[in-house]
Amino acid sequence: MSDQVAVTGATGFIGRVVCRALKADGWRVRALARSVAGSRLLEPVVDECIQGHLEDADSLNALVDGSHAVIHCAGTVRGVTQQHFERVNVSGTEQLVTVLSSLQSPPKLLALSSLAAREPALSFYAASKRKAEKVLEQRASRLDWVALRPPAVYGPGDRELLPLFRLMARGVAPVPGRRDARFSMIYVEDIARLIIAWLRQDTVASGVYSIHDGYSGGYAWDDVAAAVAGICQHPVRLLPVPLALLWLPAHLNRLAGRVANYMPMLTPGKLRELRHPDWVCDNREIAAVLDWQPQVQLQEGLRRTPGWCPLLD
C-alpha cells in the first residue's frame, strides 16, 4: 500500500491542520497549490507541492498519481453569486471525480462537505455543498468515497470564529438569531484524527456522514458564553442583534460584491444560515462504520486555541 496522501485545499485552515497531522502520523503528503506563495506556505507541512488548480486535469493527475487516498478540502466559503460557489465547490469536485474514475486503480476519496448542505435552500454556499455531495452520490460509483459534514469548526489557525471569541472575551456575545438556537461544533484536530482513522481502515461504506465533537444535543449560546466566562474569568453577556442591523450590511455586501468583485462573508445567504435555529448533528452513523471518537469538547478546545483570550497568551 502506498504511504502517499494527496490533499486539495491544503493552504486553508482545515487543510493545513490535516497536512500537519498526516505527516506526524507517518504519511507522505502531496498537496495542490495554486501559487508559488501557497507552495512556500505549505513547505513545513507537506513533502511535495503540485502547482495547479482544480480546473486543470493535468494538475489533478499529477496530484493523485501513486496516492493511497485523496483528501479533498478545497472549497469556497465566500461569494455573492451561485457561480462563485459552484466553480470550486461543484465543478472542482466534478473534475476530481472524473480524474479519479479514469484511473485503473483509483485512490479512495474523502471530501469535506459542510453541515450547511443539510439546508441547501438557505444559501448559495449550502446549495453548492449539497450539489457537490450529489456529484459523489451520482458519479463516483467506481470510487471508495466518503463525505463529511462538519458543523462550525474552530481551533488554532481559524480566522472565521476567532473574532467572535475575541469579542466574547471582552464580555459580550452577539446573538444573531434566537437565543435558544442550538448548534454543534467540532475542534479541527478531531477532524484530522478522523481522517487518519479512515486512512487506516480498509473499507468504510461510501456515503455522507455528519460529525461533531460528541456534545449531545449541541450547544446553546448560553453554553458558549459559559465556556468563555470560565476561561476568561469574567461574565459574558448575551446581546441579541436585531435582524435590521444585520440585514442592511448583508445586502450592501452583496451589492458591493457584484459591482467590485468583492467576496464578503456576511451576505443574505450567510445571514439565513446564522439565524437558522437547528444546526445540531450526531455521530451515530459515522460511529457505526469507523473506529473514531472525538476527543475535544468546547471549553478544552477553546483553551487550546490561541489568540483570543489574554489569559491564554
N, C-alpha and C positions, 0 to 999 in steps of 0.2 A: 504493500500500500504506500502511495506517495505521502510524504510528510508536508507537502506544499498546499497552502490555502490561499486562494485569490480573494481579494477584498475590493469592492467598489465603495465609493463614499468614504474612503479612509481618512480624508482630511477633516471630516465632520466630527462633532462632539462624540457620538457613539462610535463611529468608525475608528478613531484614534485609540479609544479605550479598548476596543475589540482587538486591534492590531497588537497593542502592548500585551494584552492578556494571552494572545495566541503565541507570541514569541516567548513569553515566560513559561508557557506550557510545552515548549519544545517544537512548535510548528515553524516551518519556513513560510514567511509571509510575503506575498507578491501583491502589490497594490496598484490600482489605476489612479493616475493623477493627471489633471487637465493642464497643468502648467509646470514650469521649472520651479516656481516658488512652492507649489504644492509638493513636488518631489523632495525639495530640501526640507520642508516641514516634516515630512514622513521619515526622513533618514534615521532618526533614533528608534523608530518602532517597526520598521519593515526591513526585509532583506533585499527587496528589489522593487523598483517602480517601473511601470509601463506608462509612457507618455501617451495620452489619448483621451477618448471620451466615449460615452455610451452609444452615441450615434454611429460610431465607426466600427464596423465588423472586424476589420483587421486588428484594431486595438484590443477588442474583446477576445479574439482568437489568441493573440499573444498573451493576454492576461490569464486565460484559463488553461492554456496548454500544459499538460502534465500535472494538473492540480487534482487533489483528492476531493476538494469541495470549493464552492464559491459562496462567499458571504456578501449579499447584496444590500449594502447600507445606503447607497446613493438615493437621494430624494430631495425634492424641493418643498420647503415649508412656507416660502414667501411668494406672493404674486397677487395679481389683481384680475386675471382672466383665466378661464378654463385652460387655454393653451399654455399659459405659463407653467401650470402644474403638470399638465399631461405630457409635455415634451420630455421631461425626465422620468416622472413617476410611472407613466404608462408606456410611452414609446421606448424609453430606456429599458424597461423590463421586457417588452416585446423583443427588442433586439438581442438582449442577453439570452432569453429563452430560445430564440431562433438559432443563435450560435451554438448553444449547448446541445440542442436537439439534433444538430447536424453532425455531432461527433459520434464515432462508433461506440466509445465507452465514455459517456459524459460524466463529469464530476457531479456530485449531488449539490443541491442548491438550498440555501437558507436565505430568505428575503425578509427584510424588516418592513412591515406594513405599519399600521397605526390603529389604535382603538377607534379613532375618528371614522374609520372605514365602516364601522357598525351603523353609522348615521350618515349615509352619503348625501342626503338631501340638504344637509346643513351648510356645506361649503364646497367650493371647487376643490380644495385640498382633500376633504373627506371623500368626495366623489372620485378623485383621481386615485386615491389609495384603494378604494373598492374595485375600480377598473383594473388596477394592477393585479389585485388578487384574482380577478376573473381571468386575466391572461394566464396565470398559473393553472387555474382550475380547468381551463378550456384548451390550452395549447401546450402544456408541459407533461403530456401523458407518458413521454419517454423518460422523464426525469424523476429522480428521487428528490422530492422537494418538500419544504415546509415554509410557511409564512407566519411571522409572529406579529401579534397586535399588542404592543406595549401601550400602557397609559402614559401619563406625564412622567418623563424621565428626567432625573436630576443626578448631580454628583460632580466630582472635580472636572472642570473644563466646560461645564454647562454655561451658556450665556442667556438662555431664554428665561429660566426661572430665577436666576441669580438676582436680578433687580427686584423681584417680588420679595425674596428672602431678605435682601438688604433693607427694604422698606419696613418689613415686619420686625427686623432687628431694632428699628428706631421706635417701635411701639405701635405701628398702625398696619392693619391687614385689610387692604381694599377688597371688597367682595363684589364681583361684577354681576352676580345673579342672585339666586335665592340663597339665604343663609343655610338652609337645610339641604342644599345640594350635596351630593356625595360623589366621590371620585377616588379611583385607585391611583397608586403611584408605584414607581419602581426605581431602585438605585441602579445606576448604569452598570456597575461591576457585576450585578446579578444577571444582567443580560449577557455579559461576556462569559460568565460561568455556565449559563445555559447553552451557549453556542459551543463551548468546549465539551460539555456533556453530550451534545448532539453529534459532534465530530467523533467522539469515542464510541458511540453506539452504532452498531452495524446497520440497523434499519429502524426508521421511525415512520409511522404511517403518514403519507402525504396529506396535507390539509392546512387550514388556517387555525391558529391557536392564540387565544388571549393569554396574557401573562400579567402578573402583578407581584407585589412584594410580600404577599401572604397575610396582609392585614384584612381579615374577613369583613366584608360589608363596606369596604372603602373608608375613606376619611371624610369628615365634615370640616368646614372652615374652623370650627372651634377646636378640632383635634390638631390642625396645623398650627393654630395660634398657641395652643398649649405646649406643643413641642418646641416652638421657637422661644416661648416665655421660659421654659425650663432650661434651655441652653443659655439664653441671654440674661437670665435672672432679673427680668422685669416684666410687667404685664404687657400684653399685646391686645389692642382694642380693635374689634371688627368694625369696619367702616363700609356700610353698603354704598355702592356707587350707582346713582340713578342712571337709568338707561340713556337719558338725553345727553349726559356728559360723555358717554362713550359713542353714541350713535353718530354725532356730528364729526368727530375726528376720524372715525372709521370710514365714513362716506367721503370725507375730504382726502383721506389717504388713497382711496380707490381712484378718485378723480386725478390726483397727482400722479399716481402710478401709470395711468393710461396716457397722460399728457407728457410726462417727463421720464418714462421708463424707470420709475422708482418702484422698488419692491418692498412694500411695507409689511409689517407683521400684523398690525391691527387693521382689519378690513371688516365689512359687514359679515362675511362668512366666518371669520375668526371670532367675531363678537357672538354670533349664534352658537359657535362651539363653546365659548367661555360661559355662556348663560344656560347651556343645556344642564338639566338637573341630575342626570344619571350617567356618570362615566365609571361605574363600578363593574369590575370583571372578576373572574375567578380562575384558579389554576387546575380545576379538576380534569379537563381534557388533556392538557399537556402532561400532568402528573400520571395519567393513565398510559402514556406511551414513552415517557422519557424519565430517567432517573435524575431528577433535578428538583431542588427545593430552594427558594430564595432565602438568603441569609441576613439581609439588612432591611429593617423597617425604618420609618421616617426619622425618629429622633436620632438614632445611631447614624443613619445616612447623612443627616444634616451635620452632625459632629465631624464626619469625615470629609465634608465639603468645605474647602477654604474660601475666603474672600467675601464673606457676607456678615459675619458676626465678629466684632472686635475681640471678644473673649476667646475666640478660636485661633486668632492670628499670633 
